[in-house]
Amino acid sequence: MNIGITCYPIYGGSGVVATELGKALARRGHQIHFISYQMPFRLDAVTDNIFFHEVGVRSYPIFQYHPYSLALSSTMVDVARYHALDLLHVHYAIPHATSAILARDILHDQGMTVPVVTTLHGTDITIVGQDPTFAPVVTHSINASDGVTAVSDALRRETYEAFGVNGDIQVIPNFINTEQFSRRLGCGIRRHFCPGGEKVLVHVSNFRTVKNTPHVVQVFKRLRDRGVPVKLLLVGDGPERAGAERLTRALGVYAHVRFLGKQDPIADILSVSDVFILPSAFESFGLAALEAMACGVPVVCSDIGGLPEVVRGSGGGFLCPLGDLDAFTDRTAQLLQDDSLRMQMAAAARAHAVRHYKEEAIVPQYERYYLEVYATATATARGHRSGR
């Protein structure tokens, strides 16, 4: 198939998953056209069947704010026409689904059938979408899509509860390349971070408020107060990073913390880590936790959102009540101080990730869904034409 994919190209789970999906589909022989305002974060190479189409963002005196969503629709129309797209797959409800639906309707008027599949990733539903300013547009964009997927059953349920959605939402979980995300032996960077042989606690996120980064620092302080020899690696960047850095200084643990900023790939860092911590207030899925598990790192996470779907029953991590710093500290200390338990859970985490979330298990689900949506849309279009 010829598939157009639109996502936010910046550091974050939805863009990572969308880009990795496009790359995986290309390896399976599909023609993939990324449509965005800049090259996606994980799109490290453009091959014979991967293309990138930049959405032009121009300034006009009449506009106080550039109408990016309309420029995106126009670019989608152009790409669909000149590259004979079969389908548009957009990640995030607004503005991507809204723009894609407008593009689809324009193409329909030109005699083309290009259905829209919208994948919901979390923030578009849980935060942005429930803003009264956007809620009607989100509801319409979901209902008007030809197909809708969510990355977890928790997100699917929340979407039905928060919006007047009247169609089916297919749950297709996130996936990872389990060869890329695997524990790499011989990484010398551990000696650099832990010259005294300390254990490594790691947190990876985009440092938004929902990630509860201050809780990470507070748990780390408690571990140090207990005498646990551990260093903290904080990977990523975002609005809460500066506050987290100030907190490490205020608590007197700054000398034992490394702020590494955005890192890609992160498998080398995960490979030298002993425990991954994610005390988020909400996670629609928990891709960072899954990447850690695939690298053989046991996880300690909040028992909320989609995280239980990833962690529970895996034997590779602990789930703690949201905001319960005592529970987070106890579970993390247990793993850091019991090498046998940590190694057992590390092996279980890796096995669970490979068994349930490898690329080969998930990407075919998208392919089948594409074909189903395409067949329904084209049959409907033929019916409309014959009824004229």
C-alpha positions in Angstrom: 0.0 0.0 0.0 0.9 3.7 -0.4 0.5 5.1 3.1 0.8 8.7 4.3 1.8 9.1 8.0 1.6 12.3 10.0 2.9 12.7 13.5 4.6 15.2 15.7 8.3 14.9 14.8 9.6 15.9 18.2 10.9 13.8 21.1 7.9 11.9 22.5 6.1 8.6 22.4 3.6 9.2 19.7 6.2 10.5 17.2 8.6 7.6 18.1 5.9 5.0 17.5 4.6 6.6 14.3 8.1 6.8 12.9 9.0 3.2 13.9 5.8 2.0 12.4 6.5 3.7 9.1 10.0 2.2 9.0 8.7 -1.2 9.8 6.0 -1.0 7.1 8.6 0.1 4.6 10.7 -3.0 5.4 7.6 -5.0 4.7 7.3 -3.5 1.2 4.9 -0.6 1.6 5.5 2.9 0.3 5.6 5.3 3.2 5.2 9.1 3.0 5.8 11.1 6.1 4.0 14.4 6.1 5.1 16.9 8.8 6.6 20.3 9.4 10.1 18.7 10.0 11.9 15.4 9.7 10.5 13.0 12.4 12.9 12.5 15.3 13.5 8.8 14.7 13.6 9.0 10.9 17.3 8.5 10.6 17.4 7.4 7.0 15.2 7.8 3.9 15.2 4.7 1.8 13.8 3.8 -1.6 10.3 3.5 -0.2 10.3 6.1 2.6 9.7 9.7 1.6 9.4 12.9 3.6 7.2 15.8 2.6 7.6 19.0 4.5 4.6 21.1 5.4 5.5 24.7 4.5 5.0 27.2 7.3 4.9 30.7 5.9 4.1 34.0 7.6 1.5 36.4 6.2 0.8 39.8 7.7 -2.9 39.1 7.8 -2.4 36.1 10.2 -1.5 36.6 13.8 -1.0 32.8 14.0 -0.1 30.7 11.0 -2.9 28.3 10.1 -0.7 25.2 10.2 -3.6 22.7 10.2 -4.8 24.1 6.8 -1.3 24.0 5.4 -1.1 20.4 6.5 -4.4 19.5 4.8 -3.2 21.1 1.6 0.1 19.1 1.7 -1.9 15.9 2.4 -4.0 16.5 -0.7 -0.9 17.2 -2.8 0.9 14.1 -1.6 -2.2 11.9 -2.0 -2.8 13.1 -5.5 0.7 12.9 -6.9 1.8 9.7 -5.1 -1.6 7.9 -5.3 -1.9 7.3 -1.6 -4.3 4.5 -0.5 -4.6 5.7 3.1 -3.7 8.5 5.6 -2.6 7.3 9.0 -2.5 10.2 11.5 -1.1 10.1 15.0 -2.8 12.4 17.5 -6.4 13.7 17.1 -5.7 17.4 16.8 -4.8 18.9 14.5 -3.7 15.8 12.5 -7.0 13.9 12.3 -8.9 17.2 11.7 -6.5 18.1 8.9 -6.7 14.6 7.4 -10.5 14.6 7.4 -10.5 17.9 5.5 -8.0 16.5 3.0 -10.0 13.3 2.6 -13.1 15.3 1.8 -11.3 17.5 -0.7 -9.9 14.3 -2.4 -13.4 12.8 -2.4 -14.7 15.8 -4.4 -11.8 15.1 -6.9 -12.9 11.5 -7.3 -10.3 9.9 -5.0 -11.0 7.6 -2.0 -8.3 8.0 0.7 -9.6 6.8 4.1 -8.2 8.2 7.4 -7.0 6.1 10.3 -6.5 8.0 13.5 -4.3 6.6 16.3 -4.9 8.1 19.8 -1.8 8.2 22.0 -3.0 9.8 25.2 -2.4 13.5 25.7 -4.7 14.2 22.8 -7.5 12.6 24.8 -6.5 13.0 28.5 -5.3 16.6 28.5 -5.6 18.6 25.2 -8.8 16.9 24.0 -10.7 17.5 27.2 -10.0 21.2 27.1 -13.5 22.8 26.3 -11.8 24.8 23.6 -10.9 21.6 21.6 -13.4 18.9 22.8 -16.0 19.4 20.1 -13.3 19.2 17.4 -11.7 16.1 19.0 -15.1 14.4 19.1 -15.9 15.2 15.5 -12.4 14.2 14.3 -12.7 10.8 16.0 -16.2 10.1 14.8 -15.4 11.2 11.2 -12.3 9.1 10.9 -12.7 5.9 8.8 -10.8 3.9 11.5 -9.6 4.7 15.0 -7.0 2.9 17.1 -5.8 3.4 20.7 -2.5 2.2 22.1 -4.1 0.6 25.2 -7.4 -0.5 26.5 -7.2 2.1 29.3 -7.0 4.9 26.7 -9.9 3.3 24.7 -12.1 3.3 27.9 -11.1 6.9 28.7 -12.0 8.0 25.2 -15.4 6.5 25.4 -16.0 8.1 28.8 -14.8 11.6 27.9 -16.2 12.0 24.4 -19.4 11.2 22.5 -17.7 8.5 20.3 -20.1 6.4 18.4 -17.8 4.1 16.6 -15.5 1.2 17.3 -12.0 1.9 18.6 -9.5 -0.9 17.9 -6.7 -1.4 20.5 -3.3 -2.0 18.9 -0.5 -1.6 21.4 2.8 0.1 20.9 5.7 -2.1 19.8 9.5 -1.9 19.8 12.3 -3.3 17.8 13.6 -5.9 20.3 16.9 -6.2 18.4 17.5 -2.5 18.7 16.3 -2.5 22.3 18.3 -5.3 24.0 20.9 -5.3 26.7 24.3 -4.5 25.2 27.3 -6.0 26.9 30.6 -4.2 27.3 29.2 -0.6 27.5 32.1 1.3 29.1 29.9 4.2 30.0 28.9 2.6 33.3 32.4 3.1 34.7 32.1 6.7 33.7 28.8 7.2 35.6 29.6 5.0 38.6 33.3 4.9 39.3 32.6 3.5 42.7 30.6 0.6 41.5 27.2 2.1 42.4 23.9 0.8 41.1 22.1 2.9 38.4 18.5 4.2 38.7 17.2 5.6 35.4 14.2 7.7 34.4 13.4 8.6 30.7 10.7 11.1 29.8 9.8 14.4 28.2 9.8 16.1 31.6 6.2 17.3 31.5 4.3 17.8 34.8 2.4 14.5 34.3 5.7 12.6 34.5 6.1 13.5 38.2 9.8 14.0 37.9 10.1 15.6 41.4 8.9 12.2 42.7 11.9 10.5 41.0 14.3 12.9 42.7 12.5 12.5 46.1 12.7 8.7 45.9 16.3 8.9 44.9 17.0 11.1 48.0 15.3 8.5 50.2 17.4 5.7 48.7 20.6 7.7 49.4 19.4 8.4 53.0 19.0 4.6 53.4 22.6 4.1 52.4 21.8 2.5 49.1 24.9 3.1 46.8 23.1 4.4 43.7 23.4 7.0 41.0 20.5 8.6 39.1 20.4 9.2 35.3 17.7 11.5 34.0 17.2 11.2 30.3 15.1 13.7 28.2 14.2 17.3 28.3 11.1 19.4 28.8 9.5 22.1 30.9 10.1 20.4 34.3 13.8 19.7 33.8 15.0 22.9 35.4 12.8 22.4 38.4 14.1 18.9 38.8 17.7 20.2 38.7 16.9 22.8 41.4 15.3 20.1 43.5 18.4 17.9 43.3 20.5 20.8 44.6 18.0 21.6 47.4 18.0 18.0 48.6 21.8 17.7 48.4 21.9 14.9 45.8 23.0 16.9 42.8 26.5 15.3 42.8 25.0 11.9 42.3 22.6 12.8 39.5 23.4 13.1 35.8 21.0 15.1 33.5 21.7 13.6 30.1 19.2 15.5 28.0 17.7 14.0 24.8 19.4 10.8 23.8 18.7 8.6 20.8 19.2 5.7 20.7 19.0 5.1 24.5 19.7 1.4 24.5 23.3 2.0 25.6 22.1 4.0 28.6 19.4 1.4 29.5 22.0 -1.3 29.2 24.0 0.1 32.1 20.9 0.7 34.2 19.7 -1.5 37.1 16.2 -0.2 37.7 13.9 2.1 35.7 11.4 4.3 37.6 8.3 6.0 36.1 6.0 7.5 38.8 3.7 9.3 36.2 0.3 10.6 37.0 -0.9 9.1 33.8 0.5 7.0 31.0 -1.7 5.9 28.1 0.8 3.1 27.4 4.3 3.5 28.9 6.6 3.1 25.9 9.7 4.2 27.9 9.0 1.4 30.4 8.6 -1.1 27.6 11.9 -0.1 26.1 13.6 -0.5 29.5 12.0 -4.0 29.9 13.3 -5.0 26.5 16.8 -4.0 27.6 16.5 -6.2 30.6 15.8 -3.5 33.2 13.1 -4.1 35.8 10.6 -1.3 36.1 8.9 0.4 39.1 5.9 2.3 37.8 2.6 3.9 38.8 -0.4 1.6 38.8 -2.3 3.8 36.4 -3.4 4.1 32.8 -1.9 1.6 30.4 1.1 0.8 32.6 -0.6 -2.2 34.3 -1.3 -3.7 30.8 2.4 -3.6 30.1 3.8 -4.6 33.5 1.3 -6.7 35.3 1.9 -10.4 35.0 5.2 -9.9 33.3 7.4 -10.7 36.4 9.6 -7.8 35.2 8.4 -5.0 37.4 6.5 -3.5 40.3 3.4 -1.4 40.2 3.0 1.2 43.0 0.0 3.3 44.0 0.2 6.8 42.4 2.1 9.2 44.6 3.1 6.6 47.2 6.7 7.5 47.6 7.2 5.0 50.4 6.1 2.2 48.1 8.3 3.4 45.2 11.3 3.7 47.6 10.7 0.2 49.1 10.3 -1.5 45.7 13.3 0.2 44.2 15.5 -0.5 47.2 14.4 -4.1 47.1 15.6 -4.4 43.5 18.8 -2.5 44.0 19.8 -4.5 47.1 18.9 -8.0 45.9 21.0 -9.0 42.9 19.3 -12.3 42.5 15.8 -10.8 42.5 16.9 -8.1 40.1 18.5 -10.5 37.6 15.4 -12.8 37.8 13.1 -9.8 37.1 15.4 -8.5 34.4 15.2 -11.8 32.4 11.4 -11.8 32.9 11.1 -8.2 31.7 13.0 -9.0 28.5 11.1 -12.2 27.8 7.8 -10.4 28.2 8.7 -7.6 25.9 9.9 -10.0 23.2 6.9 -12.3 23.5 4.1 -9.6 23.4 5.5 -6.4 22.0 8.0 -7.2 19.3 7.6 -5.5 15.9 6.6 -8.8 14.2 3.7 -9.3 16.5 2.1 -5.8 16.2 2.8 -4.4 12.7 0.7 -7.1 11.0 -2.2 -5.9 13.2 -1.9 -2.5 11.5 -1.7 -4.0 8.1 -4.9 -6.0 8.6 -6.7 -3.0 10.0 -5.6 -0.9 7.0 -7.0 -3.4 4.6 -10.2 -3.6 6.5 -10.7 0.2 6.6 -9.6 0.6 2.9 -12.0 -2.1 1.8 -14.9 -0.6 3.7 -14.2 2.9 2.4 -13.8 1.9 -1.2 -17.0 -0.2 -1.1 -18.9 2.8 0.4 -17.5 5.1 -2.2 -18.6 2.7 -5.0 -22.0 2.6 -3.5 -22.3 6.3 -3.5 -21.2 6.6 -7.1 -23.6 3.9 -8.3 -26.5 5.6 -6.4 -26.0 8.9 -8.2 
